[in-house]
Amino acid sequence: MKLANNKILITGGGSGIGLGLTERFIRENNTVIICGRREATLKEVADKFPSVITKVCDLSIEADRIELYNWITENHSDLNVLINNAGIQNWMSVTDNDFYKKANEEITTNVLAPLHLTTLFTNLKSLDTIINVTSGLAFIPLSKVAVYCATKAFMRSFTLSLRHMLKSTNIEVIEMIPPALNTDLGGKGIHDGQPSVSDFVESVFEQMKEGKTELTFGTSEARAKENNETITEYFNKMNP
């Protein structure tokens, strides 16, 4: 992926990893569009980075996803990078009364939304890069966030297949695999003491400069390497 002179859509770009990517891509002379549910959060980002283009959008709603795509085609038809970053994480047990409700929300936001956006945005003639943000938890689940881990395992598997499906096109598929980072994902304070988003972003940018399509950091590096050593031979046999 070239790192400059892109027009990039980052879902969930108002906080956490999305915000870190937004800031870094701006520094590399890219046009960045971010979307999210909270208008106030988007405004804060735009106030800090005036070049950022914002769009209020609830990705858990199918109509909003379609409206987002239509807005892009009408106003930013030269968009060439889609970053499926938005995600939610609930610390919960299957015995909780609201477990199914929260699980449904996680699956919709973390799985159905990026799948839907991928099917929509691959229709853009200008699109040349899709980046899916997964997680080190795709390899080894943490039972306190069981559904979140399962959604990331799904996206890990889908990304591998998507890369293969699109190998004959001009669309590059990149997987970004963060470990736990110091963000508010799952709730404030839960990830205090974890590595900073800025350190993660700097690392993955260096990897993109090297042309890598699996971007790891910290503990996710070993987990991804071990997984690839286990599955690559069989994946290639099954998907010639």
C-alpha positions in Angstrom: 0.0 0.0 0.0 1.3 3.5 -0.8 1.2 5.6 2.3 0.6 9.1 0.8 -1.9 10.8 -1.5 -4.8 8.4 -0.7 -8.4 9.1 0.1 -9.2 6.9 3.0 -12.4 6.0 4.9 -11.8 4.9 8.5 -14.8 3.5 10.3 -14.7 4.3 14.0 -12.1 7.0 13.3 -13.0 9.2 16.2 -11.2 7.3 19.0 -8.8 4.6 19.8 -6.9 2.9 17.0 -9.1 4.7 14.4 -8.1 8.1 15.8 -4.4 7.0 15.9 -4.6 6.0 12.2 -6.4 9.2 11.3 -3.7 11.3 12.7 -0.9 9.3 11.2 -2.4 9.2 7.7 -3.0 12.9 7.8 0.7 13.4 8.5 1.5 11.4 5.4 -0.5 13.8 3.2 -3.7 11.7 2.8 -7.3 12.8 2.7 -9.1 11.1 5.6 -12.8 10.6 6.1 -14.0 9.2 9.4 -17.4 8.0 10.4 -19.0 7.2 13.7 -22.2 7.4 15.7 -21.3 10.3 18.0 -21.4 13.7 16.3 -19.7 15.4 19.2 -16.7 13.0 19.0 -16.4 13.6 15.3 -16.5 17.3 15.8 -13.7 17.1 18.3 -11.5 15.3 15.8 -12.4 17.8 13.1 -11.6 20.7 15.4 -8.1 19.2 16.1 -7.5 18.1 12.5 -9.4 20.6 10.2 -8.6 18.6 7.0 -10.6 15.6 8.3 -14.0 14.9 6.7 -16.6 13.5 9.0 -19.8 11.6 8.5 -22.3 10.6 11.2 -23.2 7.0 10.6 -24.4 4.1 12.9 -22.8 1.1 11.3 -25.1 -1.2 13.2 -28.0 0.0 11.0 -28.0 -1.4 7.4 -29.7 1.7 6.0 -26.9 3.9 7.4 -24.3 1.7 5.8 -26.0 2.0 2.4 -26.4 5.7 2.9 -22.7 6.0 3.7 -21.7 4.2 0.5 -24.1 6.4 -1.6 -22.7 9.5 0.0 -19.2 8.4 -0.8 -20.0 7.6 -4.4 -21.7 11.0 -4.8 -19.1 13.1 -3.0 -15.8 11.1 -2.8 -15.9 8.7 -5.8 -12.1 8.7 -5.8 -11.9 7.0 -2.4 -9.3 4.2 -2.7 -8.8 2.9 0.8 -11.5 1.3 3.1 -10.4 0.7 6.7 -12.9 -1.5 8.6 -11.9 -0.5 12.1 -15.1 0.2 14.1 -15.8 -2.4 16.8 -17.3 -2.9 20.2 -16.3 -5.2 23.1 -18.5 -6.3 26.0 -17.1 -7.9 29.1 -20.0 -10.3 29.9 -21.1 -13.9 30.7 -23.5 -16.1 28.9 -25.6 -16.1 32.2 -26.1 -12.4 32.1 -29.7 -11.4 31.3 -28.7 -9.1 28.5 -26.1 -11.4 27.0 -27.9 -12.1 23.8 -28.7 -8.4 23.2 -25.1 -7.4 23.7 -23.8 -10.3 21.6 -26.2 -9.3 18.8 -24.8 -5.8 18.9 -21.2 -7.0 18.8 -21.8 -9.4 15.9 -23.6 -6.7 13.9 -21.0 -4.1 14.4 -17.9 -6.3 14.3 -18.9 -8.7 11.6 -22.0 -7.8 9.6 -21.1 -4.2 9.2 -17.6 -4.7 7.7 -18.8 -7.5 5.5 -21.6 -5.3 4.2 -19.2 -2.4 3.6 -16.8 -4.6 1.8 -19.4 -5.8 -0.6 -20.5 -2.3 -1.2 -17.1 -0.6 -1.6 -15.6 -3.2 -3.8 -17.9 -1.7 -6.4 -15.9 1.5 -6.4 -13.6 1.5 -9.4 -11.1 3.6 -7.5 -10.8 1.2 -4.5 -7.3 -0.4 -4.3 -6.9 -1.3 -0.6 -9.1 -2.9 2.2 -7.7 -2.9 5.7 -9.5 -5.1 8.3 -8.6 -4.5 11.9 -8.8 -7.8 13.8 -7.1 -8.7 17.1 -4.6 -11.0 18.7 -7.7 -12.4 20.4 -8.6 -14.0 17.1 -6.0 -16.7 17.9 -6.5 -17.2 21.6 -9.8 -16.2 23.2 -10.3 -14.4 26.5 -13.5 -15.9 27.9 -14.6 -12.7 29.5 -15.0 -11.2 26.0 -16.0 -14.4 24.3 -18.2 -12.9 21.6 -15.7 -10.2 20.8 -13.0 -12.9 20.3 -15.3 -14.9 18.1 -16.0 -11.9 15.9 -12.3 -11.2 15.5 -11.6 -14.9 14.7 -14.4 -14.6 12.0 -12.8 -11.5 10.5 -9.3 -13.1 10.6 -10.7 -16.0 8.6 -12.7 -13.9 6.3 -9.7 -11.6 5.6 -7.6 -14.6 4.6 -10.3 -15.7 2.1 -10.9 -12.2 0.9 -7.2 -11.7 0.0 -7.4 -14.9 -2.0 -10.7 -14.0 -3.7 -9.3 -10.6 -4.8 -5.8 -11.7 -5.7 -6.6 -11.3 -9.4 -7.9 -7.8 -8.9 -6.1 -4.5 -8.2 -7.4 -4.6 -4.5 -4.8 -5.3 -1.8 -6.2 -6.8 1.4 -4.3 -6.0 4.6 -5.0 -7.3 8.1 -4.1 -5.2 11.1 -3.7 -7.4 14.2 -3.4 -5.3 17.4 -2.8 -6.8 20.8 -4.4 -5.2 23.8 -3.7 -1.4 23.7 -4.3 1.5 26.0 -7.8 2.4 24.7 -11.3 2.6 26.1 -12.4 -0.5 24.2 -14.6 -2.5 26.6 -14.7 0.3 29.1 -12.5 3.0 30.6 -9.5 1.8 32.6 -9.7 -1.8 31.5 -6.6 -1.5 29.3 -4.6 0.9 31.4 -1.0 -0.2 31.4 -1.1 -1.7 27.9 1.1 -0.3 25.0 0.0 3.0 23.5 -1.9 3.4 20.3 0.8 5.7 18.9 3.5 3.0 19.3 1.2 0.5 17.6 0.5 2.9 14.7 4.2 3.7 14.2 5.0 0.0 14.0 2.3 -0.9 11.5 3.2 2.0 9.3 6.8 0.7 9.2 5.4 -2.7 8.2 3.3 -1.1 5.5 6.3 0.6 4.1 7.9 -2.8 3.8 4.9 -4.1 1.8 3.6 -6.4 4.5 -0.1 -7.4 4.4 -0.3 -8.8 8.0 0.5 -6.1 10.4 1.3 -7.2 14.0 2.6 -5.7 17.2 3.8 -7.0 20.5 2.2 -10.3 21.5 0.1 -10.5 18.3 3.3 -11.0 16.3 4.1 -14.5 17.7 0.5 -15.6 17.6 0.1 -14.6 14.0 3.4 -16.3 13.1 2.5 -19.6 14.8 -1.0 -19.6 13.2 0.5 -19.0 9.7 3.1 -21.8 10.2 0.2 -24.1 11.1 -2.3 -23.2 8.3 -0.4 -21.8 5.3 0.4 -25.1 3.7 -3.1 -26.4 4.0 -4.7 -23.1 3.0 -2.6 -23.1 -0.2 -3.6 -26.7 -1.0 -7.3 -26.0 -0.4 -7.2 -22.7 -2.3 -5.0 -23.1 -5.4 
